[in-house]
Amino acid sequence: MPLSAASYRDEQRRETFAAGSVRVPADQPLGLLAVAMLDPESADSLLAWNFFPGMLQRTEYIEGYTIAPLADRMLAGDLDLRREFEARLAADPSCAADGNARLAWFYAPYYDECYLLYPIGREFR
């Protein structure tokens, strides 16, 4: 499926915004315009007009030739990790049969958690 504005993740969570973040209150003369522009589901939102292309692009990836030796060292140095990996292979035959999936398992904890996360927060009171 190609990535689009419909691909964003909609989740509620507590977030502390960095210094310099902007808060746009809706109770102002152009508040409805702000809502229309910032709400990701709005037909004319900034997301629909592709103002946030970075959230729709995964710029990180792994190369097998770099992660394979690292995975070997990780397995050799951590028996708990080896047991967890072997349990994964036993539970998922498709992962066991796919070398790329096995290597991706080692990289999974490092994936960008902000991928497909809409960079605008909504405040609930």
C-alpha positions, -999 to +999 in steps of 0.1 A: +000+000+000+015+034-009+019+058+019-005+087+020-022+111+044-045+082+053-015+063+066-009+084+097-013+068+132-041+081+154-033+075+190-037+092+223-007+096+246+008+121+270+035+142+254+058+169+267+065+193+239+099+208+234+106+245+242+097+265+211+067+244+203+036+264+192+002+261+208-027+273+186-059+278+206-091+272+188-111+299+207-100+327+185-115+345+154-097+321+129-100+291+152-121+270+128-095+277+100-067+265+123-087+233+131-094+227+094-057+231+086-043+211+115-067+182+117-052+153+097-087+141+086-097+175+071-099+176+033-077+207+032-054+199+061-017+206+060-012+168+058-035+165+028-014+192+011+018+173+019+033+197+043+046+168+064+063+145+039+089+134+064+064+115+085+055+094+054+090+084+045+110+057+063+145+069+059+161+042+080+168+007+070+193-021+076+218-037+053+222-074+058+260-073+055+262-049+085+235-064+108+245-100+103+279-098+121+263-076+148+235-102+153+261-130+156+279-110+183+247-102+201+236-139+202+271-150+213+272-125+241+236-127+255+221-161+263+187-145+272+186-128+238+195-161+221+167-179+239+142-151+229+154-153+193+151-191+191+116-189+206+107-164+179+119-188+152+101-217+167+068-197+170+070-181+135+081-205+107+078-177+081+104-157+101+126-187+104+125-192+066+132-155+058+168-143+063+157-107+060+130-111+086+154-127+110+179-098+106+150-073+110+142-089+143+175-076+157+170-041+144+133-038+155+141-021+189+158+007+170+132+016+144+120+052+144+090+054+167+078+086+150+073+070+116+037+078+105+031+098+137+014+130+128+036+159+141+007+179+154-006+173+189-043+178+200-049+190+235-078+174+254-090+188+287 
